[in-house]
Amino acid sequence: MMKSIMFMEDKKTPETNPEENINKTPSKMARIAWPKAKYGVILAVIIIIFINIIYYWETIISFFK
């Protein structure tokens, strides 16, 4: 019993020392190449515009006739 209590005191957890793990990337995610957020926003806007062009194609063509 005493040994387990001593082990728990020696173990550092994020609750006891929050300065170490503020901006640390998880180990499984560290090897993934994440794109910048602005590229995701640009891609989302392009996809929305493309889908709207497909959906409203006949309405767009009717403006030019």
N, C-alpha and C positions, 0 to 999 in steps of 0.2 A: 504494500500500500504506500509506504513512504517513498519507495523508488518511483512510482508513477507520479506522485505529487511533485517530486524533484524534476522529473522529466518535463512535466507540463510547465514548470517555471522557466526552464532553460529554452524551451521552444519559443521562437519569436513569431508572432502572428501579426497580421495587418492591423488588428485592433490595438495591439500594444505598441507598435512602432509604425504609425501611418506615413512617416516621412519617406520611408524607403520605397513604397509602392504607389506613389501618387500617379505617375504617368507611365508605368511599366506595361509593355505589351505582353499579353499572354504568350507562353512559349509555343503553343500550337499555331497561333496566328502570326508569329514573327516571320515565318518563311513565306507568307503569301504576299504577292505584290498587289497592294491595294491602290486603285486609281484615286486621283484627287477628286474631291467632292464636286468641284466646278465642272469636271468632265461628265459626271453623272447627271448634273442639272442640264447641261447642254444636250446630252443624249436623250434625256427625258423630253425636252422641248422639241427636238427633232422628231422623235417618235410620235408625239401628240400631233404635230403639224402633219406628218405623213399620214396618220390614221384619219385625220379630219379631211385631208385632200381626197383620200379614197372614199370616205363616207359621203362627202358633199360634192363629188366630181361632176355630177349632172347639173347641180345648181351653179357651180363655178363656170361650166361651159355655157350655160344659158345666159350669163351676163355678157359674154363676148359675141353672142349671135344677134 
